[in-house]
């Protein structure tokens, strides 16, 4: 089996940083009035700035595929290869530009690469690790020598007023449900990428992938974060296509992006249990970790996880945690790539250091962990 190395990271963040006070200038005012939940949500997540692929009139500046291609191009510029050496492309996103075909087809077209193998991964945040693992396994098995992987999000396009104002709930109450407004002031846009090869760089550091472990707990949980369905009173979901058409689905609120907070809180101990399982199995040792890149959507969730880890005696010291949540917002599948790209630029990394990456997903409870070694 081949060893596999991440030889460069790339990122693309659209537009200038958007402050908390400017958010609704870009997203728009639902019903013409400011959100009553904005201050509460920002107090919970502690995000200060983020990026949107919209201008101040709500017009798109880029597509999801264009942002992914830009991040891959950035990673290529930092690599030691030519773009035509890529023979495998894997993309990840929460919601692509179109229902079909898959995002990877559009990213391939944007990059104008020669014919190659592609794979599209669509879930929530952890689909980034799904895409990475697919490339890792392809190279490890000898199927390919070089791969490009991306994570990209254009969440803001789904937070425009029209996604809420036409719902039966808004017409009746004049408000946006908290489970939808929370995501509106938490998720942001951007893309990240990585170039994987079967040999390390010759002139700069590389990151050897030691392992990637992804685990779904969907057998234990109802859906937590969803788009394209209406949540019924008994907790079941009715897919948007069951309402007879997109207009009827929009009226029933089935096109809103929502999250169930009760289910979300129940997932945190399960995510921690996956980490503890790997620790107990000897997959890593706490004293060996130099940096922990943990993706979390709100500062409050970080505090909950830290409390559980501290109680279990399994906490990586907080001074080793690295996050970009407060300046980039929650960039979903792009987050782990953008985070690692920033880590490379901001820290003086040295051979032998180990980086534990953690990407939980609230869609229907999924958790992913990855260990990298600087070489």
DRENDO-1510 file (C-alpha; in Angstrom, 1 decimal, always signed):
<recs>
REC; n; res; u; v; w
REC; 1; UNK; +0.0; +0.0; +0.0 .
REC; 2; UNK; +1.2; +3.5; -0.9 .
REC; 3; UNK; +1.7; +6.2; +1.7 .
REC; 4; UNK; -0.4; +9.3; +1.0 .
REC; 5; UNK; +0.6; +12.9; +1.5 .
REC; 6; UNK; -1.3; +16.2; +1.4 .
REC; 7; UNK; +1.2; +18.4; -0.3 .
REC; 8; UNK; -0.7; +21.7; -0.4 .
REC; 9; UNK; -3.9; +23.4; +0.8 .
REC; 10; UNK; -5.8; +26.2; -0.9 .
REC; 11; UNK; -8.7; +28.5; +0.0 .
REC; 12; UNK; -11.1; +30.9; -1.6 .
REC; 13; UNK; -13.1; +33.4; +0.5 .
REC; 14; UNK; -15.5; +35.5; -1.5 .
REC; 15; UNK; -15.6; +39.3; -1.0 .
REC; 16; UNK; -14.4; +41.3; +2.0 .
REC; 17; UNK; -15.1; +40.2; +5.6 .
REC; 18; UNK; -18.7; +41.0; +6.6 .
REC; 19; UNK; -19.2; +42.2; +10.2 .
REC; 20; UNK; -22.1; +41.3; +12.4 .
REC; 21; UNK; -23.7; +44.7; +11.8 .
REC; 22; UNK; -23.6; +44.2; +8.0 .
REC; 23; UNK; -25.0; +40.7; +7.7 .
REC; 24; UNK; -28.6; +41.7; +6.8 .
REC; 25; UNK; -27.2; +44.2; +4.3 .
REC; 26; UNK; -26.2; +41.1; +2.3 .
REC; 27; UNK; -28.8; +38.6; +3.3 .
REC; 28; UNK; -31.7; +41.0; +3.2 .
REC; 29; UNK; -34.4; +41.9; +5.8 .
REC; 30; UNK; -37.1; +39.2; +6.0 .
REC; 31; UNK; -40.4; +41.1; +5.9 .
REC; 32; UNK; -38.5; +44.3; +5.8 .
REC; 33; UNK; -37.5; +44.2; +9.5 .
REC; 34; UNK; -34.3; +43.1; +11.3 .
REC; 35; UNK; -34.2; +39.6; +12.8 .
REC; 36; UNK; -35.2; +39.3; +16.4 .
REC; 37; UNK; -32.9; +36.3; +16.8 .
REC; 38; UNK; -29.6; +37.8; +15.4 .
REC; 39; UNK; -28.2; +39.1; +18.6 .
REC; 40; UNK; -29.0; +35.8; +20.5 .
REC; 41; UNK; -27.5; +33.6; +17.8 .
REC; 42; UNK; -24.3; +35.7; +17.6 .
REC; 43; UNK; -23.9; +35.6; +21.3 .
REC; 44; UNK; -24.0; +31.8; +21.2 .
REC; 45; UNK; -21.6; +31.3; +18.2 .
REC; 46; UNK; -19.3; +34.3; +18.9 .
REC; 47; UNK; -18.6; +34.8; +15.2 .
REC; 48; UNK; -17.3; +38.3; +14.4 .
REC; 49; UNK; -16.8; +38.2; +10.6 .
REC; 50; UNK; -17.6; +35.9; +7.7 .
REC; 51; UNK; -17.7; +36.0; +3.9 .
REC; 52; UNK; -20.6; +35.9; +1.5 .
REC; 53; UNK; -20.7; +35.1; -2.2 .
REC; 54; UNK; -23.4; +37.8; -2.5 .
REC; 55; UNK; -23.1; +41.5; -3.1 .
REC; 56; UNK; -25.1; +44.0; -1.0 .
REC; 57; UNK; -28.0; +43.6; -3.3 .
REC; 58; UNK; -28.1; +39.9; -2.8 .
REC; 59; UNK; -26.8; +39.1; -6.2 .
REC; 60; UNK; -24.4; +36.1; -6.5 .
REC; 61; UNK; -20.8; +36.9; -7.3 .
REC; 62; UNK; -19.7; +33.3; -7.8 .
REC; 63; UNK; -21.2; +29.9; -8.1 .
REC; 64; UNK; -20.4; +27.0; -5.7 .
REC; 65; UNK; -18.4; +25.3; -8.4 .
REC; 66; UNK; -16.4; +28.5; -9.2 .
REC; 67; UNK; -15.4; +28.8; -5.6 .
REC; 68; UNK; -14.3; +25.2; -5.4 .
REC; 69; UNK; -12.3; +25.6; -8.6 .
REC; 70; UNK; -10.7; +28.7; -7.2 .
REC; 71; UNK; -9.6; +26.9; -4.0 .
REC; 72; UNK; -8.2; +24.0; -6.0 .
REC; 73; UNK; -6.3; +26.5; -8.2 .
REC; 74; UNK; -4.9; +28.2; -5.1 .
REC; 75; UNK; -3.7; +24.8; -3.8 .
REC; 76; UNK; -2.1; +24.0; -7.2 .
REC; 77; UNK; -0.2; +27.2; -7.1 .
REC; 78; UNK; +1.3; +26.2; -3.7 .
REC; 79; UNK; +2.1; +22.7; -4.9 .
REC; 80; UNK; +5.1; +21.2; -6.8 .
REC; 81; UNK; +3.0; +19.7; -9.6 .
REC; 82; UNK; +1.3; +20.8; -12.8 .
REC; 83; UNK; -2.5; +20.8; -13.0 .
REC; 84; UNK; -2.5; +18.1; -15.7 .
REC; 85; UNK; -1.0; +15.6; -13.3 .
REC; 86; UNK; -4.3; +15.4; -11.4 .
REC; 87; UNK; -6.2; +12.2; -12.4 .
REC; 88; UNK; -8.8; +12.1; -9.6 .
REC; 89; UNK; -11.1; +14.9; -8.4 .
REC; 90; UNK; -13.4; +14.6; -5.4 .
REC; 91; UNK; -15.7; +17.5; -4.3 .
REC; 92; UNK; -17.8; +18.0; -1.2 .
REC; 93; UNK; -20.6; +20.4; -0.4 .
REC; 94; UNK; -23.8; +20.6; +1.6 .
REC; 95; UNK; -26.0; +22.0; -1.2 .
REC; 96; UNK; -24.6; +22.1; -4.8 .
REC; 97; UNK; -25.5; +24.7; -7.4 .
REC; 98; UNK; -27.9; +22.3; -9.1 .
REC; 99; UNK; -30.0; +19.3; -8.1 .
REC; 100; UNK; -28.0; +17.4; -10.8 .
REC; 101; UNK; -25.5; +16.6; -12.1 .
REC; 102; UNK; -23.1; +16.4; -9.2 .
REC; 103; UNK; -20.8; +19.2; -8.2 .
REC; 104; UNK; -17.6; +17.5; -9.3 .
REC; 105; UNK; -18.7; +17.6; -13.0 .
REC; 106; UNK; -19.1; +21.4; -12.7 .
REC; 107; UNK; -15.8; +21.9; -10.9 .
REC; 108; UNK; -14.1; +19.7; -13.5 .
REC; 109; UNK; -15.5; +22.0; -16.2 .
REC; 110; UNK; -14.5; +25.2; -14.4 .
REC; 111; UNK; -10.9; +23.9; -14.0 .
REC; 112; UNK; -10.7; +22.8; -17.7 .
REC; 113; UNK; -8.7; +19.8; -16.8 .
REC; 114; UNK; -8.3; +16.9; -19.2 .
REC; 115; UNK; -10.6; +13.9; -18.8 .
REC; 116; UNK; -10.2; +12.3; -15.4 .
REC; 117; UNK; -12.1; +10.3; -12.7 .
REC; 118; UNK; -14.4; +12.3; -10.5 .
REC; 119; UNK; -16.6; +11.8; -7.4 .
REC; 120; UNK; -19.2; +14.1; -5.8 .
REC; 121; UNK; -19.9; +13.9; -2.1 .
REC; 122; UNK; -22.9; +15.6; -0.6 .
REC; 123; UNK; -23.8; +15.5; +3.0 .
REC; 124; UNK; -23.1; +18.3; +5.6 .
REC; 125; UNK; -19.7; +19.2; +7.1 .
REC; 126; UNK; -18.2; +15.8; +7.3 .
REC; 127; UNK; -18.5; +15.1; +3.6 .
REC; 128; UNK; -15.2; +17.0; +3.4 .
REC; 129; UNK; -13.6; +14.0; +5.1 .
REC; 130; UNK; -15.6; +11.6; +2.9 .
REC; 131; UNK; -14.0; +13.2; -0.2 .
REC; 132; UNK; -10.6; +13.3; +1.4 .
REC; 133; UNK; -10.8; +9.6; +2.3 .
REC; 134; UNK; -11.9; +8.6; -1.2 .
REC; 135; UNK; -8.8; +10.3; -2.6 .
REC; 136; UNK; -6.6; +8.8; +0.1 .
REC; 137; UNK; -7.9; +5.3; -0.6 .
REC; 138; UNK; -7.5; +5.7; -4.4 .
REC; 139; UNK; -3.9; +6.8; -4.1 .
REC; 140; UNK; -3.1; +4.2; -1.4 .
REC; 141; UNK; -4.4; +1.4; -3.6 .
REC; 142; UNK; -2.3; +2.6; -6.5 .
REC; 143; UNK; -5.3; +3.7; -8.7 .
REC; 144; UNK; -4.1; +7.3; -8.9 .
REC; 145; UNK; -0.9; +9.2; -8.2 .
REC; 146; UNK; -2.3; +12.6; -7.7 .
REC; 147; UNK; -5.7; +13.9; -6.6 .
REC; 148; UNK; -7.5; +17.2; -5.9 .
REC; 149; UNK; -10.1; +17.4; -3.2 .
REC; 150; UNK; -12.4; +20.4; -2.4 .
REC; 151; UNK; -15.0; +21.5; +0.1 .
REC; 152; UNK; -17.2; +24.4; -0.9 .
REC; 153; UNK; -20.4; +26.2; +0.4 .
REC; 154; UNK; -22.7; +28.8; -0.9 .
REC; 155; UNK; -25.1; +28.9; +2.1 .
REC; 156; UNK; -26.0; +32.5; +1.9 .
REC; 157; UNK; -28.1; +32.1; -1.3 .
REC; 158; UNK; -30.6; +30.1; +0.8 .
REC; 159; UNK; -30.9; +32.8; +3.4 .
REC; 160; UNK; -32.5; +35.4; +1.2 .
REC; 161; UNK; -35.9; +36.8; +2.3 .
REC; 162; UNK; -37.8; +34.9; -0.4 .
REC; 163; UNK; -37.0; +31.5; +1.3 .
REC; 164; UNK; -39.0; +32.6; +4.3 .
REC; 165; UNK; -41.6; +35.2; +3.3 .
REC; 166; UNK; -43.6; +32.8; +1.2 .
REC; 167; UNK; -44.0; +30.2; +3.9 .
REC; 168; UNK; -47.3; +29.7; +5.7 .
REC; 169; UNK; -45.5; +30.2; +9.1 .
REC; 170; UNK; -44.2; +33.6; +8.1 .
REC; 171; UNK; -47.5; +34.8; +6.7 .
REC; 172; UNK; -49.2; +33.7; +9.9 .
REC; 173; UNK; -46.7; +35.0; +12.5 .
REC; 174; UNK; -44.5; +37.4; +10.7 .
REC; 175; UNK; -41.4; +35.6; +12.1 .
REC; 176; UNK; -38.7; +33.2; +11.0 .
REC; 177; UNK; -38.4; +30.1; +13.3 .
REC; 178; UNK; -35.3; +30.1; +15.5 .
REC; 179; UNK; -34.3; +26.7; +14.1 .
REC; 180; UNK; -34.0; +28.4; +10.7 .
REC; 181; UNK; -32.7; +31.8; +11.8 .
REC; 182; UNK; -29.9; +30.2; +13.8 .
REC; 183; UNK; -28.3; +28.8; +10.7 .
REC; 184; UNK; -28.9; +32.1; +8.8 .
REC; 185; UNK; -26.6; +33.9; +11.2 .
REC; 186; UNK; -24.1; +31.0; +11.6 .
REC; 187; UNK; -23.3; +29.6; +8.1 .
REC; 188; UNK; -21.1; +31.4; +5.6 .
REC; 189; UNK; -19.6; +30.9; +2.2 .
REC; 190; UNK; -16.2; +29.9; +0.9 .
REC; 191; UNK; -14.1; +27.0; -0.4 .
REC; 192; UNK; -11.0; +25.0; +0.5 .
REC; 193; UNK; -9.0; +22.4; -1.2 .
REC; 194; UNK; -6.1; +19.9; -0.9 .
REC; 195; UNK; -3.7; +18.3; -3.3 .
REC; 196; UNK; -2.9; +14.6; -2.4 .
REC; 197; UNK; +0.1; +12.6; -3.8 .
REC; 198; UNK; +1.8; +9.3; -3.2 .
REC; 199; UNK; +5.1; +11.1; -2.5 .
REC; 200; UNK; +5.9; +14.1; -0.3 .
REC; 201; UNK; +7.1; +17.5; -1.5 .
REC; 202; UNK; +10.7; +17.9; -2.4 .
REC; 203; UNK; +11.1; +21.5; -1.3 .
REC; 204; UNK; +8.5; +22.2; +1.4 .
REC; 205; UNK; +6.6; +20.4; +4.2 .
REC; 206; UNK; +4.0; +17.8; +3.5 .
REC; 207; UNK; +1.3; +16.2; +5.6 .
REC; 208; UNK; +1.3; +12.4; +5.8 .
REC; 209; UNK; -2.2; +11.0; +6.3 .
REC; 210; UNK; -1.9; +8.5; +9.1 .
REC; 211; UNK; -5.6; +7.6; +9.2 .
REC; 212; UNK; -9.1; +8.8; +8.6 .
REC; 213; UNK; -12.0; +7.4; +10.6 .
REC; 214; UNK; -15.6; +8.3; +9.8 .
REC; 215; UNK; -18.5; +7.0; +11.7 .
REC; 216; UNK; -22.3; +7.4; +11.1 .
REC; 217; UNK; -24.8; +7.2; +14.0 .
REC; 218; UNK; -27.9; +7.6; +11.9 .
REC; 219; UNK; -29.3; +4.4; +13.3 .
REC; 220; UNK; -29.7; +6.2; +16.6 .
REC; 221; UNK; -31.0; +9.7; +15.6 .
REC; 222; UNK; -33.7; +11.4; +13.8 .
REC; 223; UNK; -32.6; +14.0; +11.2 .
REC; 224; UNK; -31.2; +17.1; +12.9 .
REC; 225; UNK; -30.2; +19.5; +10.1 .
REC; 226; UNK; -32.2; +19.4; +6.9 .
REC; 227; UNK; -33.1; +21.2; +3.7 .
REC; 228; UNK; -35.8; +20.1; +1.3 .
REC; 229; UNK; -38.2; +18.7; +3.9 .
REC; 230; UNK; -40.9; +19.8; +6.4 .
REC; 231; UNK; -40.7; +18.5; +9.9 .
REC; 232; UNK; -44.0; +17.1; +11.1 .
REC; 233; UNK; -45.3; +17.3; +14.6 .
REC; 234; UNK; -44.4; +13.7; +15.3 .
REC; 235; UNK; -40.9; +14.3; +14.2 .
REC; 236; UNK; -41.0; +12.7; +10.8 .
REC; 237; UNK; -40.0; +14.5; +7.7 .
REC; 238; UNK; -42.0; +15.0; +4.5 .
REC; 239; UNK; -39.7; +15.5; +1.5 .
REC; 240; UNK; -40.3; +18.6; -0.6 .
REC; 241; UNK; -41.2; +16.6; -3.7 .
REC; 242; UNK; -44.2; +15.1; -1.8 .
REC; 243; UNK; -46.0; +18.5; -1.8 .
REC; 244; UNK; -46.9; +18.5; -5.5 .
REC; 245; UNK; -44.4; +21.1; -6.7 .
REC; 246; UNK; -41.8; +23.6; -5.6 .
REC; 247; UNK; -44.3; +26.4; -4.9 .
REC; 248; UNK; -46.4; +24.2; -2.5 .
REC; 249; UNK; -43.1; +23.0; -0.9 .
REC; 250; UNK; -41.9; +26.6; -0.3 .
REC; 251; UNK; -45.3; +27.5; +1.3 .
REC; 252; UNK; -44.9; +24.6; +3.7 .
REC; 253; UNK; -41.4; +25.7; +4.6 .
REC; 254; UNK; -39.9; +22.6; +3.1 .
REC; 255; UNK; -37.2; +24.6; +1.3 .
REC; 256; UNK; -35.8; +26.3; +4.4 .
REC; 257; UNK; -32.5; +25.1; +6.0 .
REC; 258; UNK; -33.3; +24.2; +9.6 .
REC; 259; UNK; -31.7; +22.5; +12.6 .
REC; 260; UNK; -33.3; +20.8; +15.6 .
REC; 261; UNK; -31.4; +22.0; +18.7 .
REC; 262; UNK; -32.6; +19.3; +21.0 .
REC; 263; UNK; -31.2; +16.6; +18.7 .
REC; 264; UNK; -28.0; +18.6; +18.3 .
REC; 265; UNK; -27.3; +18.6; +22.0 .
REC; 266; UNK; -27.9; +14.9; +22.2 .
REC; 267; UNK; -25.2; +14.3; +19.5 .
REC; 268; UNK; -22.3; +16.0; +21.3 .
REC; 269; UNK; -21.7; +13.1; +23.8 .
REC; 270; UNK; -21.8; +10.6; +20.8 .
REC; 271; UNK; -19.2; +12.6; +18.9 .
REC; 272; UNK; -17.0; +12.6; +22.0 .
REC; 273; UNK; -17.5; +8.9; +22.4 .
REC; 274; UNK; -16.1; +8.3; +18.9 .
REC; 275; UNK; -13.0; +10.3; +19.9 .
REC; 276; UNK; -12.7; +8.3; +23.1 .
REC; 277; UNK; -13.1; +5.0; +21.3 .
REC; 278; UNK; -10.1; +5.8; +19.0 .
REC; 279; UNK; -8.1; +7.0; +22.0 .
REC; 280; UNK; -8.8; +3.8; +23.9 .
REC; 281; UNK; -7.9; +1.7; +20.8 .
REC; 282; UNK; -4.5; +3.4; +20.8 .
REC; 283; UNK; -5.0; +5.2; +17.4 .
REC; 284; UNK; -3.5; +8.3; +19.0 .
REC; 285; UNK; -2.0; +9.5; +22.3 .
REC; 286; UNK; -3.0; +12.9; +23.8 .
REC; 287; UNK; +0.7; +13.8; +24.5 .
REC; 288; UNK; +1.5; +13.3; +20.8 .
REC; 289; UNK; -0.9; +15.9; +19.5 .
REC; 290; UNK; +0.6; +19.3; +18.6 .
REC; 291; UNK; -2.5; +20.9; +17.1 .
REC; 292; UNK; -6.2; +20.0; +17.2 .
REC; 293; UNK; -8.1; +21.5; +14.2 .
REC; 294; UNK; -11.7; +21.1; +15.4 .
REC; 295; UNK; -14.7; +22.2; +13.3 .
REC; 296; UNK; -17.6; +23.5; +15.4 .
REC; 297; UNK; -20.5; +25.7; +14.5 .
REC; 298; UNK; -20.8; +27.7; +17.7 .
REC; 299; UNK; -18.5; +28.6; +20.6 .
REC; 300; UNK; -21.2; +27.2; +23.0 .
REC; 301; UNK; -20.8; +23.7; +21.4 .
REC; 302; UNK; -17.0; +23.9; +21.9 .
REC; 303; UNK; -17.6; +24.6; +25.6 .
REC; 304; UNK; -20.0; +21.6; +25.9 .
REC; 305; UNK; -17.4; +19.3; +24.2 .
REC; 306; UNK; -14.6; +20.6; +26.4 .
REC; 307; UNK; -16.6; +19.9; +29.5 .
REC; 308; UNK; -17.2; +16.3; +28.5 .
REC; 309; UNK; -13.5; +15.7; +27.5 .
REC; 310; UNK; -12.2; +17.3; +30.7 .
REC; 311; UNK; -14.5; +15.1; +32.8 .
REC; 312; UNK; -13.2; +12.0; +30.8 .
REC; 313; UNK; -9.6; +13.1; +31.3 .
REC; 314; UNK; -9.1; +13.2; +27.6 .
REC; 315; UNK; -8.8; +16.9; +26.8 .
REC; 316; UNK; -6.2; +18.1; +24.4 .
REC; 317; UNK; -5.0; +21.3; +26.1 .
REC; 318; UNK; -6.9; +24.3; +24.8 .
REC; 319; UNK; -3.8; +26.1; +23.8 .
REC; 320; UNK; -3.3; +23.4; +21.1 .
REC; 321; UNK; -6.8; +24.0; +19.6 .
REC; 322; UNK; -6.8; +25.9; +16.3 .
REC; 323; UNK; -10.0; +27.3; +14.8 .
REC; 324; UNK; -11.1; +29.9; +12.3 .
REC; 325; UNK; -14.8; +30.0; +13.3 .
REC; 326; UNK; -14.6; +33.5; +14.8 .
REC; 327; UNK; -13.2; +35.2; +11.6 .
REC; 328; UNK; -14.6; +32.9; +8.8 .
REC; 329; UNK; -17.9; +31.7; +10.3 .
REC; 330; UNK; -19.1; +28.2; +9.8 .
REC; 331; UNK; -17.9; +27.3; +6.3 .
REC; 332; UNK; -19.2; +23.8; +6.4 .
REC; 333; UNK; -17.4; +21.3; +4.2 .
REC; 334; UNK; -14.8; +24.0; +3.4 .
REC; 335; UNK; -13.9; +24.6; +7.0 .
REC; 336; UNK; -11.3; +21.9; +7.6 .
REC; 337; UNK; -9.4; +22.8; +4.4 .
REC; 338; UNK; -9.5; +26.6; +5.1 .
REC; 339; UNK; -8.5; +25.9; +8.7 .
REC; 340; UNK; -5.5; +23.8; +7.7 .
REC; 341; UNK; -4.5; +26.3; +5.1 .
REC; 342; UNK; -4.4; +29.0; +7.8 .
REC; 343; UNK; -2.6; +26.8; +10.2 .
REC; 344; UNK; +0.2; +26.4; +7.6 .
REC; 345; UNK; +0.5; +30.1; +7.2 .
REC; 346; UNK; +0.2; +31.1; +10.9 .
REC; 347; UNK; +2.2; +28.4; +12.6 .
REC; 348; UNK; +5.9; +27.4; +12.3 .
REC; 349; UNK; +5.2; +23.7; +11.6 .
REC; 350; UNK; +8.1; +21.2; +12.0 .
REC; 351; UNK; +8.7; +17.7; +10.9 .
REC; 352; UNK; +7.2; +15.1; +13.2 .
REC; 353; UNK; +4.4; +17.2; +14.6 .
REC; 354; UNK; +1.0; +15.6; +14.6 .
REC; 355; UNK; -2.3; +17.4; +13.8 .
REC; 356; UNK; -5.6; +15.8; +14.8 .
REC; 357; UNK; -8.5; +17.0; +12.7 .
REC; 358; UNK; -12.1; +16.7; +13.9 .
REC; 359; UNK; -15.2; +17.3; +11.8 .
REC; 360; UNK; -18.6; +16.4; +13.3 .
REC; 361; UNK; -21.8; +16.7; +11.4 .
REC; 362; UNK; -25.3; +17.3; +12.7 .
REC; 363; UNK; -27.2; +16.2; +9.6 .
REC; 364; UNK; -28.1; +12.8; +11.1 .
REC; 365; UNK; -25.2; +12.4; +13.4 .
REC; 366; UNK; -21.9; +11.7; +11.8 .
REC; 367; UNK; -18.4; +12.2; +13.1 .
REC; 368; UNK; -15.0; +12.2; +11.4 .
REC; 369; UNK; -11.4; +12.3; +12.7 .
REC; 370; UNK; -8.2; +12.4; +10.8 .
REC; 371; UNK; -4.5; +12.3; +11.9 .
REC; 372; UNK; -1.8; +14.1; +9.9 .
REC; 373; UNK; +1.9; +14.1; +10.5 .
REC; 374; UNK; +4.2; +16.9; +9.3 .
REC; 375; UNK; +7.0; +15.5; +7.2 .
</recs>
